[in-house]
Amino acid sequence: MKLYELKAIAKRLNDFTFISRARRIEDNTLEIMFDKSQSYFFNMTRGNSTVYKAPSQRPLQGYNAPFDTLLHSLLSGSKLVSVDVPNDDRILRFTIAPKSSYKDKTVYFQLEFTGKNTNAILIDDNEVIIEALRHIDAESTFRVIRPGMELLSIPPLPQRVDRASTPTIQKYVGADSISAQNIDNIDVYLEEIFAKIEQRKLLEIKKQKLSTVAKKIKKFKQLLDKLPNKEKLETHAKEHNQTGNLILANLYQIKPYDTKLKTFDFDGNEISIALPKDVKVNRMSDYYFNLSKRAKSKAKNVHIEQENLSSKMAFYENIYYALEQANTPYELELLVPKRAKSLRKKEKLREGELFWIEDYKVLVGRNANENQKLLQIAKANDLWMHIRDVPSSHVIIRTDKQNLPDSVIQAAAKLCVDFSVKNPGDYEVDYTKRKFVKVQEGSSVLYNKYDTIKVTKEGIEIRI
């Protein structure tokens, strides 16, 4: 961030008197909502910090570190006294009067846009650190950032000035103030920054997610290609059965340690049969009869495995299509969550796909068999949903609460549609508690006391 940008931002933020909400929405991004309507976002990534303005965004996960707890308790609902850029450093310093204080109290929230030392720090009125986004030890720098430590001032940047360059330097004195005047509307300026960030972020994340899903589709295609052919299996079953009968008919000719049996088949043709190793002579026919049974069983059931793999591949093809149509990073992360996040949860699902929406566990069936399994493991108060009048994935939202946030229901309904159909259009997703769903046959169900949510390209609406 440039100094003139921070000055223009500070001037704009001083128009507000109240902080409605303060929270972390991504690992390095903070949202502060002013006067219940205007949200500004502060990306505190080291070496790549920025500020932008956008509609309020719900976090993809909950952040419950001490910094997040204090950020919420001290800033949310507090009075905004002032916003300054102290000492012309690249710092935004908020002076806050917290709502929780029973007497006059002042805290400071300092956002430091200082390259590799970029940080967000909560400070008390004695300049003692309450908490920080990043803790910095003495081994890294003389300026220790830890709770209970006094916050030292940022040392001034060394400026190299020689006589030859002095006229040039004087010529550009006040460049920050000139640039600041060129920002006619700082809100529009910050919204344009957001649009550029979103577009770049969207393209990067989409490319990564598409690659991940494409690998899964390729894996299922390879498994399908490796499946044995039903007709070949049936032919092998007949051949092994005939071989077993021939061995049985010529058992008297076989001597121990023979490796081949030369005889005539039932059509009178001369034939040579390879005898199995380490199998007793009187068990050799059983060996081929067992091979025949296995081949026959595989031929009978290969279509089941084929349908299972095909349905799972179709599931990921639907995800791929949904990723291509996604317009926001939030949609992309919802469809394909970060691997690290899934690992942190340390939970796996044997049947179906596992997702997390605002810390709610969401289970999605990839085919009829998995839909049936999810119905079996769902608890009475879990929320169940599927697309009305369309074969679709069943979605289970795990919860013991009476009321789920609308945002969770809307996101889960979108997942249900994205994972089930490719064609654009309007779809009605019915949802109710699992205890109101009666299983008929397989994954076919009857249900009552349900609500409906319509998922369209234009948006989502509730109909009760």
C-alpha positions as CSV (number, residue, x, y, z in Angstrom):
1,M,0.0,0.0,0.0
2,K,1.2,3.5,-0.8
3,L,1.1,6.3,1.7
4,Y,-1.2,8.5,-0.3
5,E,-3.7,5.6,-0.6
6,L,-3.7,5.1,3.2
7,K,-4.2,8.8,3.8
8,A,-7.2,8.8,1.5
9,I,-8.6,5.7,3.2
10,A,-8.1,7.2,6.7
11,K,-9.9,10.4,5.6
12,R,-12.9,8.3,4.3
13,L,-13.1,6.1,7.4
14,N,-13.3,9.1,9.6
15,D,-16.7,9.7,8.1
16,F,-18.0,6.7,10.1
17,T,-18.8,6.7,13.8
18,F,-19.5,3.0,14.5
19,I,-17.9,-0.4,13.8
20,S,-20.7,-3.0,13.4
21,R,-18.5,-6.0,12.8
22,A,-14.8,-7.0,12.8
23,R,-13.8,-10.5,11.8
24,R,-11.3,-12.5,9.8
25,I,-12.7,-14.0,6.6
26,E,-9.5,-15.6,5.2
27,D,-6.2,-16.5,6.7
28,N,-4.8,-13.0,6.1
29,T,-7.9,-10.9,5.4
30,L,-9.9,-8.9,7.9
31,E,-13.4,-7.4,7.3
32,I,-14.5,-4.3,9.2
33,M,-18.1,-3.2,8.6
34,F,-18.8,0.5,9.5
35,D,-22.2,1.9,10.4
36,K,-24.0,-1.4,9.7
37,S,-23.6,-1.1,5.9
38,Q,-20.1,-0.4,4.5
39,S,-17.6,-3.2,4.6
40,Y,-13.9,-2.6,4.0
41,F,-11.4,-5.5,3.7
42,F,-7.7,-5.4,4.8
43,N,-5.5,-8.1,3.3
44,M,-2.5,-8.3,5.6
45,T,-0.5,-10.7,3.5
46,R,3.2,-10.1,4.0
47,G,4.7,-8.2,1.0
48,N,1.4,-8.1,-0.8
49,S,-1.0,-6.2,1.5
50,T,-3.9,-4.2,0.2
51,V,-7.2,-2.6,1.1
52,Y,-10.4,-3.0,-0.9
53,K,-14.1,-2.3,-0.6
54,A,-16.8,-5.0,-1.3
55,P,-20.1,-6.3,-0.1
56,S,-19.9,-8.2,3.2
57,Q,-18.6,-11.8,2.8
58,R,-19.1,-14.8,5.0
59,P,-16.0,-16.7,5.9
60,L,-15.4,-20.1,4.5
61,Q,-14.4,-21.3,7.9
62,G,-14.5,-20.2,11.5
63,Y,-11.5,-18.5,13.0
64,N,-11.3,-18.9,16.8
65,A,-7.7,-17.9,17.7
66,P,-7.2,-15.5,20.6
67,F,-6.7,-12.7,18.1
68,D,-10.1,-13.4,16.4
69,T,-11.9,-13.6,19.8
70,L,-10.4,-10.2,20.9
71,L,-10.9,-8.6,17.6
72,H,-14.6,-9.4,17.7
73,S,-15.1,-8.5,21.4
74,L,-13.2,-5.2,21.3
75,L,-14.2,-3.9,17.9
76,S,-17.6,-5.3,17.0
77,G,-20.3,-2.8,18.2
78,S,-17.7,-0.3,19.3
79,K,-17.5,3.5,18.8
80,L,-15.0,4.7,16.2
81,V,-13.2,7.7,17.6
82,S,-10.7,8.3,14.8
83,V,-8.6,6.8,12.1
84,D,-5.0,8.2,11.6
85,V,-1.8,7.6,9.6
86,P,0.7,8.3,12.4
87,N,4.1,9.9,11.6
88,D,3.4,9.5,7.8
89,D,4.2,5.8,8.2
90,R,2.3,3.1,6.2
91,I,0.0,2.5,9.1
92,L,-3.7,2.8,9.7
93,R,-4.4,3.4,13.4
94,F,-8.0,3.1,14.7
95,T,-8.9,4.6,18.0
96,I,-11.8,2.6,19.5
97,A,-14.1,3.0,22.4
98,P,-15.3,-0.7,23.0
99,K,-18.9,-1.3,23.8
100,S,-18.1,-3.9,26.5
101,S,-16.3,-1.3,28.7
102,Y,-18.2,-0.3,31.8
103,K,-16.2,2.9,32.0
104,D,-14.3,5.1,29.5
105,K,-11.7,2.9,27.8
106,T,-9.7,3.3,24.7
107,V,-8.0,0.7,22.6
108,Y,-6.1,1.0,19.4
109,F,-6.2,-1.2,16.4
110,Q,-3.1,-0.8,14.2
111,L,-2.8,-2.1,10.7
112,E,0.8,-2.0,9.5
113,F,1.4,-2.2,5.8
114,T,5.2,-2.7,6.1
115,G,6.3,-5.3,3.6
116,K,7.5,-8.5,5.3
117,N,6.6,-7.1,8.8
118,T,2.9,-6.5,7.8
119,N,0.7,-7.1,10.8
120,A,-2.6,-6.3,12.6
121,I,-2.2,-5.4,16.3
122,L,-4.6,-4.7,19.1
123,I,-3.1,-2.2,21.7
124,D,-4.3,-0.8,25.0
125,D,-4.1,2.8,26.1
126,N,-0.6,2.3,27.6
127,E,0.8,1.1,24.2
128,V,0.9,-2.5,25.5
129,I,0.1,-5.2,22.9
130,I,-3.2,-7.0,23.7
131,E,-2.9,-9.5,20.8
132,A,-1.7,-9.6,17.2
133,L,-2.4,-11.4,14.0
134,R,1.3,-12.5,13.9
135,H,3.6,-12.9,16.8
136,I,7.2,-11.9,16.2
137,D,10.1,-13.0,18.5
138,A,13.3,-11.2,19.4
139,E,15.3,-13.6,17.2
140,S,13.6,-12.1,14.1
141,T,13.7,-8.4,15.0
142,F,14.3,-6.0,17.9
143,R,10.6,-5.1,17.7
144,V,8.9,-8.0,19.5
145,I,5.2,-8.4,18.8
146,R,3.7,-10.5,21.7
147,P,0.8,-9.9,24.2
148,G,2.0,-8.0,27.2
149,M,4.9,-6.4,25.4
150,E,5.1,-2.6,24.8
151,L,4.7,-1.8,21.2
152,L,7.8,0.0,19.9
153,S,7.6,2.6,17.1
154,I,8.5,1.5,13.7
155,P,12.0,2.8,12.9
156,P,12.2,5.3,10.1
157,L,13.4,4.1,6.8
158,P,17.0,5.2,6.1
159,Q,17.0,7.8,3.4
160,R,20.0,8.3,1.2
161,V,20.5,11.8,0.0
162,D,23.4,13.3,-1.9
163,R,23.8,16.7,-3.3
164,A,23.5,15.7,-6.9
165,S,20.0,14.4,-6.4
166,T,18.8,17.1,-4.0
167,P,17.0,19.2,-6.7
168,T,15.2,16.1,-8.0
169,I,14.0,15.2,-4.5
170,Q,12.8,18.7,-3.8
171,K,10.9,18.7,-7.1
172,Y,8.8,15.7,-5.9
173,V,8.2,16.9,-2.3
174,G,4.5,16.5,-1.6
175,A,4.0,13.8,-4.3
176,D,1.8,11.8,-1.8
177,S,-0.6,14.7,-1.3
178,I,-0.8,15.3,-5.1
179,S,-1.6,11.7,-5.7
180,A,-4.1,11.6,-3.0
181,Q,-6.0,14.5,-4.6
182,N,-6.2,12.5,-7.8
183,I,-8.4,9.9,-6.0
184,D,-11.7,11.6,-6.6
185,N,-13.7,8.9,-4.9
186,I,-11.8,6.5,-2.6
187,D,-14.7,4.0,-2.4
188,V,-14.8,3.7,-6.2
189,Y,-11.0,3.3,-6.2
190,L,-11.1,0.5,-3.6
191,E,-14.0,-1.2,-5.4
192,E,-12.0,-1.3,-8.6
193,I,-9.1,-2.8,-6.6
194,F,-11.5,-5.5,-5.4
195,A,-12.8,-6.2,-8.9
196,K,-9.2,-6.7,-10.2
197,I,-8.3,-8.9,-7.2
198,E,-11.4,-11.0,-7.6
199,Q,-10.8,-11.5,-11.3
200,R,-7.2,-12.6,-10.8
201,K,-8.1,-14.7,-7.9
202,L,-11.0,-16.3,-9.7
203,L,-8.8,-17.3,-12.7
204,E,-6.0,-18.7,-10.5
205,I,-8.3,-20.7,-8.2
206,K,-10.4,-22.0,-11.0
207,K,-7.4,-23.3,-12.9
208,Q,-6.2,-25.1,-9.8
209,K,-9.6,-26.6,-8.9
210,L,-10.3,-27.7,-12.5
211,S,-7.0,-29.5,-12.6
212,T,-7.8,-31.3,-9.3
213,V,-11.2,-32.4,-10.5
214,A,-9.8,-33.4,-13.9
215,K,-7.4,-35.8,-12.2
216,K,-10.3,-37.5,-10.4
217,I,-12.3,-37.8,-13.6
218,K,-9.2,-39.3,-15.3
219,K,-8.7,-41.8,-12.4
220,F,-12.3,-43.1,-12.7
221,K,-12.0,-43.3,-16.5
222,Q,-8.8,-45.4,-16.1
223,L,-10.6,-47.7,-13.6
224,L,-13.5,-48.1,-16.1
225,D,-11.1,-48.9,-18.9
226,K,-9.5,-51.6,-16.8
227,L,-12.8,-53.3,-16.0
228,P,-12.9,-56.8,-17.6
229,N,-15.3,-57.3,-20.6
230,K,-18.4,-59.3,-19.7
231,E,-18.4,-61.4,-22.9
232,K,-14.7,-62.3,-22.3
233,L,-15.4,-63.3,-18.7
234,E,-18.3,-65.5,-19.8
235,T,-16.1,-67.2,-22.5
236,H,-13.3,-67.8,-19.8
237,A,-15.9,-69.3,-17.5
238,K,-17.0,-71.8,-20.1
239,E,-13.3,-72.6,-21.0
240,H,-12.3,-73.2,-17.4
241,N,-15.4,-75.3,-16.8
242,Q,-14.6,-77.5,-19.9
243,T,-11.0,-77.8,-18.8
244,G,-12.1,-78.9,-15.3
245,N,-14.3,-81.6,-16.9
246,L,-11.5,-82.8,-19.2
247,I,-9.1,-83.2,-16.2
248,L,-11.8,-85.0,-14.3
249,A,-12.4,-87.4,-17.2
250,N,-8.7,-88.0,-17.6
251,L,-7.7,-88.1,-14.0
252,Y,-6.3,-91.6,-14.2
253,Q,-3.7,-90.5,-16.8
254,I,-2.2,-87.8,-14.7
255,K,0.9,-88.6,-12.7
256,P,2.4,-86.6,-9.9
257,Y,4.7,-83.8,-11.1
258,D,3.1,-83.8,-14.6
259,T,3.0,-80.2,-15.9
260,K,0.8,-80.9,-19.0
261,L,-2.1,-83.2,-19.9
262,K,-2.3,-84.2,-23.5
263,T,-5.7,-85.6,-24.4
264,F,-8.7,-85.0,-26.7
265,D,-11.6,-82.6,-26.0
266,F,-15.2,-83.6,-26.2
267,D,-15.2,-82.8,-29.9
268,G,-12.3,-85.2,-30.6
269,N,-9.7,-82.5,-31.1
270,E,-6.2,-83.0,-29.6
271,I,-5.6,-80.6,-26.7
272,S,-2.8,-79.8,-24.3
273,I,-3.8,-78.6,-20.8
274,A,-1.4,-76.8,-18.5
275,L,-1.6,-78.4,-15.0
276,P,-1.5,-76.1,-11.9
277,K,1.6,-76.2,-9.7
278,D,1.5,-77.3,-6.1
279,V,-2.0,-78.7,-6.5
280,K,-2.8,-82.4,-5.7
281,V,-3.9,-84.4,-8.7
282,N,-7.4,-85.1,-7.3
283,R,-7.9,-81.3,-6.8
284,M,-6.8,-80.1,-10.2
285,S,-10.3,-80.2,-11.6
286,D,-11.6,-78.2,-8.6
287,Y,-9.0,-75.6,-9.4
288,Y,-10.4,-75.0,-12.8
289,F,-14.0,-75.2,-11.6
290,N,-13.2,-72.4,-9.1
291,L,-11.7,-70.3,-11.8
292,S,-14.9,-70.8,-13.8
293,K,-17.1,-69.8,-10.9
294,R,-15.0,-66.6,-10.3
295,A,-15.2,-65.6,-14.0
296,K,-18.9,-66.3,-14.1
297,S,-19.5,-64.2,-10.9
298,K,-17.4,-61.3,-12.2
299,A,-19.3,-61.4,-15.5
300,K,-22.6,-61.3,-13.5
301,N,-21.5,-58.4,-11.3
302,V,-19.2,-56.3,-13.6
303,H,-22.1,-54.1,-14.6
304,I,-22.6,-53.1,-10.9
305,E,-19.0,-51.9,-10.6
306,Q,-19.3,-50.2,-14.0
307,E,-22.4,-48.3,-12.8
308,N,-20.7,-47.4,-9.6
309,L,-17.6,-46.0,-11.3
310,S,-19.6,-44.3,-14.0
311,S,-21.9,-42.6,-11.5
312,K,-18.9,-41.3,-9.5
313,M,-17.2,-40.1,-12.7
314,A,-20.4,-38.3,-13.7
315,F,-20.5,-36.7,-10.2
316,Y,-17.1,-35.2,-10.8
317,E,-17.9,-34.2,-14.3
318,N,-20.8,-32.2,-12.8
319,I,-18.4,-30.5,-10.4
320,Y,-16.1,-29.7,-13.3
321,Y,-19.0,-28.1,-15.2
322,A,-20.0,-26.2,-12.0
323,L,-16.4,-24.9,-11.6
324,E,-16.4,-23.6,-15.2
325,Q,-19.6,-21.7,-14.5
326,A,-18.6,-20.3,-11.0
327,N,-18.2,-16.5,-10.8
328,T,-16.7,-16.0,-7.4
329,P,-13.8,-17.6,-5.4
330,Y,-16.3,-18.4,-2.7
331,E,-18.2,-20.7,-5.1
332,L,-15.0,-22.4,-6.1
333,E,-13.9,-23.0,-2.5
334,L,-17.4,-24.4,-1.7
335,L,-17.2,-26.9,-4.6
336,V,-13.7,-28.0,-4.0
337,P,-12.5,-27.1,-0.5
338,K,-8.8,-26.6,0.3
339,R,-7.0,-29.8,1.0
340,A,-5.4,-28.3,4.1
341,K,-8.8,-27.5,5.6
342,S,-10.0,-31.1,5.1
343,L,-6.8,-32.4,6.7
344,R,-7.3,-30.1,9.7
345,K,-10.8,-31.5,10.2
346,K,-9.3,-35.0,10.2
347,E,-12.6,-36.6,9.2
348,K,-13.3,-38.9,6.3
349,L,-16.4,-40.3,4.8
350,R,-16.5,-43.8,3.5
351,E,-19.6,-43.3,1.4
352,G,-20.1,-40.0,-0.4
353,E,-18.3,-36.7,-0.3
354,L,-17.7,-34.6,2.8
355,F,-17.9,-30.7,2.8
356,W,-17.8,-28.0,5.4
357,I,-20.0,-24.9,5.2
358,E,-19.5,-22.4,8.0
359,D,-18.3,-25.3,10.2
360,Y,-21.4,-27.4,9.5
361,K,-20.6,-30.9,8.2
362,V,-22.3,-31.5,4.8
363,L,-22.5,-35.0,3.3
364,V,-23.3,-35.6,-0.4
365,G,-24.1,-38.9,-2.1
366,R,-22.5,-39.5,-5.5
367,N,-24.9,-42.2,-6.6
368,A,-28.0,-44.1,-5.5
369,N,-26.0,-46.5,-3.3
370,E,-24.3,-43.7,-1.5
371,N,-27.6,-41.8,-1.1
372,Q,-29.0,-44.9,0.6
373,K,-26.0,-45.1,2.9
374,L,-26.3,-41.5,3.9
375,L,-30.0,-42.0,4.7
376,Q,-29.0,-44.8,7.0
377,I,-26.3,-42.9,9.0
378,A,-28.2,-39.6,9.2
379,K,-29.6,-38.6,12.6
380,A,-33.2,-37.6,13.2
381,N,-32.6,-33.9,13.4
382,D,-30.1,-33.7,10.5
383,L,-31.4,-31.7,7.5
384,W,-32.0,-33.8,4.3
385,M,-32.4,-32.3,0.8
386,H,-32.7,-33.3,-2.8
387,I,-33.9,-31.9,-6.1
388,R,-37.7,-32.3,-6.7
389,D,-38.7,-34.6,-9.6
390,V,-35.1,-35.1,-10.7
391,P,-32.7,-38.0,-9.9
392,S,-30.2,-36.2,-7.7
393,S,-27.6,-36.4,-5.0
394,H,-29.0,-36.6,-1.5
395,V,-27.5,-33.9,0.8
396,I,-27.3,-34.3,4.6
397,I,-26.4,-31.3,6.8
398,R,-25.3,-32.6,10.2
399,T,-26.8,-30.6,13.0
400,D,-28.5,-30.8,16.4
401,K,-29.8,-27.2,16.2
402,Q,-33.4,-26.3,15.7
403,N,-32.6,-23.6,13.1
404,L,-29.8,-23.6,10.6
405,P,-28.5,-20.3,9.2
406,D,-30.1,-19.5,5.8
407,S,-26.7,-19.1,4.3
408,V,-25.8,-22.7,5.1
409,I,-29.1,-24.0,3.6
410,Q,-28.6,-21.9,0.5
411,A,-25.0,-23.1,-0.1
412,A,-26.0,-26.7,0.5
413,A,-28.9,-26.4,-2.0
414,K,-26.5,-25.0,-4.6
415,L,-24.2,-28.0,-4.0
416,C,-27.1,-30.3,-4.5
417,V,-27.9,-28.8,-7.9
418,D,-24.3,-28.4,-9.0
419,F,-23.4,-32.0,-8.2
420,S,-26.6,-33.5,-9.8
421,V,-27.3,-31.7,-13.1
422,K,-25.4,-29.9,-15.9
423,N,-28.2,-28.2,-17.7
424,P,-28.8,-24.6,-16.7
425,G,-32.3,-23.6,-15.5
426,D,-34.5,-23.4,-12.4
427,Y,-34.5,-26.2,-9.9
428,E,-36.6,-26.7,-6.8
429,V,-34.7,-28.3,-3.9
430,D,-36.9,-29.8,-1.1
431,Y,-35.5,-30.0,2.4
432,T,-36.7,-31.3,5.7
433,K,-35.4,-33.1,8.8
434,R,-34.3,-36.7,8.3
435,K,-37.0,-37.9,10.7
436,F,-39.7,-36.8,8.2
437,V,-38.1,-38.9,5.4
438,K,-39.4,-42.4,4.9
439,V,-37.3,-44.8,2.8
440,Q,-39.3,-46.8,0.3
441,E,-36.9,-48.9,-1.7
442,G,-33.2,-48.3,-2.1
443,S,-32.8,-44.5,-2.0
444,S,-36.4,-43.8,-3.0
445,V,-38.2,-41.8,-0.3
446,L,-41.4,-40.2,0.8
447,Y,-41.3,-37.1,2.9
448,N,-43.5,-34.4,4.4
449,K,-43.2,-31.2,6.5
450,Y,-40.7,-29.9,4.0
451,D,-39.7,-26.5,2.7
452,T,-38.5,-25.7,-0.8
453,I,-35.6,-23.5,-2.0
454,K,-35.4,-22.5,-5.7
455,V,-31.9,-22.5,-7.2
456,T,-31.6,-20.4,-10.4
457,K,-28.9,-18.7,-12.3
458,E,-30.0,-15.4,-11.0
459,G,-30.0,-16.4,-7.4
460,I,-31.7,-18.3,-4.6
461,E,-35.1,-17.7,-3.1
462,I,-37.0,-19.3,-0.3
463,R,-40.5,-20.6,-0.7
464,I,-42.4,-22.1,2.2
